[in-house]
Structure formats: C-alpha cells, structure tokens
C-alpha cells in the first residue's frame, strides 16, 4: 500500500523541497510540509528554497513602504521645526541630476552558486540557498571570512577587543554572551568583499543574510549592541559597492539608534551610574564599556568621513557639546586599569584650553583617539571654512584657535610615532592590528585639516602660505613612506588629504611659473608627479574608490587631465 501511494506522488519540476531534492526523491511540493517528509518524520525540516522573483517583489514593496514612512517622518519633523536631521533627510541631500535609480536601488539578485574550488560537500552546493534562512553558516565558510575581516577591521573605524571577540566567537549559539548572527553575517559580508579567493562570489548571499538577520535582531530585541555594529558594517559595505544612499541610511539610522541608547554619553567608567539604555546588554566590566566607547567613536568617524566624501549632511549634531563620551583608550588600558586612572577628556577638550589639558592629552595618546580627533578636526575645518566671512571676527578667531589645536594634535602624534613606531610596519607587535595604518591615516587627516584652515589666510599672509606648503609636503612624504613599506598601510579614505596636498602644490607651481622661476616650478611639478604616482597606486589598491575622488577640484589645474578624466569616467 505504501508503495502504491508513493507511485502516485507527482514531481513538480523546480518545486521540490530542499530535503527531497537532496535525497533525489519525488516531491509533491505540498505546503507547509510535503507528503514524503511527513511520512518520514521530517516535517519540521521540510522547507523550500526562496523564490527569487517573490523576494525581489517583497524587497521592492518593503523599500517603497520604508521610503514612504521616512518621507512622512520628514514632513512631520519639518512641521515641528526640529533642528536635528531625520534619517530620511539624507535622501534629499543628494543631487537630482542624472539620478540613476537602478544604480542606487538595484533589484535584489540571489547569487548563482556555480561549482568551484570552495571546499564544502557537493550536496550542500545544491541547497546553499536554504542557508539564507538558517541562523548559522558552515564553519569552513564562516571562519576564513571572519579572519579576513579581523585583519581589515581598522579600515572601518569600528574596533573592539580581539581577545574578547574570539572568546565570544567560540561560545555555542544559544549562549547569552555569544555573538548575534547579524554581526557575524556582516563581518562575513565584508570578508567576502576583501577576499581574493572563491569566497568573493558569496557577497550577494551574505548581503541577503545580513538584511534578514538585522530584522530578526530588531524584532526580538536580541543583542542590540551587535545590531549597532552589524548595521554600521552593512552601511560601509553599501558605500563600497557605490550604493551611497542605502549606505547613508544604514549608518544614519544606526547612529540615531546608538544615541538613543546613550553611547554618546559615556562620561566615566562607573557602570552603576551609566547612561547606557537597558535595551543594550549592560557592561560587565570596564573592558566591556571600553568596547562601547570604541563603537561610539567609530560611528562618529564614519558619520564625518561619509559626509565629507559624499558632500552630504551629518547625523551626529554639529553642536558637539552633546557628546560627552570619553576618548577611546588602548584596549589593554581597560584591563590593566590605566583607563580608569586617565583624567576625563572628550571632544570639548580638543578645541578649548582646559587646565591640565596636557595631562589629559597624554592619557589619550593612542591611535584610536588620534583617529577620532583628526577626523573631528578635519570636518570642523571644512565646516568652518564653508561658513567663513572675511570680515567676521568670530570666524577668524575660531579659525586661529582651530589651527593651534590641530598643530598641537599633529605634534602629539609626531611625538607618539617617534617613541612607538619610528619605522612603519604592517604587522606591529607581530599582529595585523592596523596600528601603523591607523596612525598614518590620523596624521594625514590632521594635515588635511591644517591645509583647510591655512587656506583662509594663505593668500594674505606669506608665513601662513609657507606653513601650508610645508604641511602639504609632509602629507605627501608620509604617504610615500607608507607605500614603500606596504600599500596595505593605506586607509580607504586617505585620498582626501592627498587631494588637498595636490591643490597646494599645484598653486605653488602656478605661482612660480608666474614669477618666471621655471626651474623651481619644474621641481614642484616633479613633486606633483610623485603624488600622482601615489594616487595611481591607491587606485589600483582600492579600485572601488577612484570614481569618488573630488577630481572636479583637481582637473582645473590641467596637470593630469587625462588621468583624472579617466577616473571620473569610471
């Protein structure tokens, strides 16, 4: 009788469940569980691969509803006169000319999993789409991707204690201190992006998983601190893939959520009086709190850098008095107690003279604090210059104070480098921890801030003009030194200070030519050519970014017109 029933099962081509397809048996595609799975006791394991067409339609409908909701929120905010930018306000900051909807919101496409050298059982290759809905990814796929991410994590400004991470990574999934799948999926996604192996093709797969796991994380209010980090990484990935609006929405929404949870107000290490929202798991010790401090400053840097790159608005308010979180310390200092002994210092101490400031500065002499301070100074300088009025005494005074503050920061970083890493290395202390790369980036960003501020006075003051030229040359010099050691020491946004240095050198060459000093002008041109060689090396190392360069600012000098036109076209 059983054989008779089996003979009447109708196989619907392409509709078989995952289990029947793997077992190569007939399937009637019954929902929610097919007949063969019910008879064999596999009812709970019976599942069907997602339909790409249905997923695209659902993704599009979800996107439409999300945008409509955000537009309504924007209208309500404008009606109330609120001064804090809404998440959706990022959308209206982009130019409408030549807007390519397909480029910004491409249809969701599931990856085509073709046979390759990836070392997984061949039976799983047929059903890998079913892994999208599973909580865990096979270890032999996930582990190498996580390793790649951890070596590159300094590029994203989002840092956390590596030993603590690996300890949590080894915990079983049902352990309360384990890492949420959303964060693991986001790390794997960026691991795929940086991979030079067959794992690179799994980007679409992990991007789909990230979207799903982020929703599950929010829906269940499950390990929301991991949600903050995962959503930020997803936003970074979107920027890497030129989906700028999606990336900005991810990062902006995440920052709003992080501020709602109080990450911008970690004023001390007293966990009993912490302003952290109970939505986030409370810190068990100072090291836990240190991770959250690093997360906040990572979000701050992402916010400021993204605003500079895409010339958009910031999410963290320009009035930085709302930020009271202390500067980040080295991770070891949270464990050995040095962080607790360090006097309080946050962003207010960066641009204002405070008694004892020198002592505070020494307590935060590490690459993480240097990076946050340099990014803060660069954005402040750009914003100050954009609002500058020649006759405004207040702006002139603010600019002079900012120049002095940036100079102190550059001196502190130079002194730190002299004792810590006079010679750059891509593996400081035997680990790929990004220490020297982060320091190079921080110094370069501080140089760029100085150039922006000197621009206000360079045409009227000869000494300021010479100082600006010296800073531009120092910026090129440290970039050249980094490239000689290892191009992996370059940060993905280091082209920002390089472009600023290019402009200064170009102005100097034009000035010398106008004075008839042809030999000296030729020497400066050689410096510009050397800088262009660095840019070409950068474009090969970070080919995703070359189209983002502010080439419209450099092409006017007509020195490397062909190269810049080519990059702009790409």
Secondary structure, 3 states (H helix, E strand, C coil): CHHHHHHCCCCCCCCCCHHHHHHCCCCCCCCCCCHHHHHCCCHHHCCCCCCHHHHHHHHHHHHHHHHHHHHHHHHHHHHHCCCCCCHHHHHHHCCCCCCCHHHHCCCCCCCCCCCCCCCCCHHHHCCHHHHHCCCCCCHHHHHHHHHHHHHHHHHHCCCCCHHHHHHHHCCCCCCCCCCCHHHHHHHHHHHHHHCCCHHHHHHHHHHHHHHHHHHHHHHCCCCHHHHHHHHHHHHHHHHHCCCHHHHHHHHHHHHHHHHHCCHHHCCCCCHHHCCCCCCCCCCCCHHHHHHHHHHHHHHHHHHHHHHHHHCCCCCCCCCHHHCCCCCCCCHHHHHHCHHHHCCCCCCHHHHCCCCCHHHHHHHCCCHHHHHHHHHHHHHHHHHHHHCCCCCCHHHHHHHHHHHHHHHHHHHHHHHHHHHHCCCCCCCHHHCCCCHHHHHHHHHHHHHHHHHHHHCCCCCCCHHHHHHHHHHHHHHHHHHHHHHHHCHHHCCCCCHHHHHHHHHHHHHHHHHHHHCCCHHHHHHHHHHHHHHHHHHHHHHHHCCCCHHHCCHHHHHHHCCCHHHHHHHHHC
